[in-house]
Amino acid sequence: MTRSGAPHTPTVLLYAQDHQGLGHITRTLAIARRVLAAYPTFVAYIATKSPVAANFTLPERCDYIKLPTLLTAEGVQRSPAEEEAAKQRFRTIRGQILRAAALGLAPDLVLVDHEPLGAKGE
């Protein structure tokens, strides 16, 4: 029970710091499946910027939080400084979303695949 008297649902937040390839997201999904199979009262949320995450079938009691990726229209050219500034802006946005998710979900367990602080400190 929580302080409000509502029953507590054990929650796992998984962060798949994935932007290319399938390794991080498939590994994170495998972990989520195993945790949810072993603990039927748990729910899981997977945070990722993977553009292919929506193509995977999520297990029951699992959802994903899509983090934005930096998109560039065809033909748009940025200087190296502009490109780095744009990347930093998106790192900040992803960090804010991750923080809000972690604070709002108040997970009992957080698992991070690859880099504990995300790419360059997300």
Secondary structure, DSSP 8 states (H G I E B T S, - for coil): --TTS-----EEEEEE--SSSSHHHHHHHHHHHHHHHH-TT-EEEEEE--TTGGGS---TTEEEEE-------TT----HHHHHHHHHHHHHHHHHHHHHHHHHH--SEEEEES-TT-GGG-
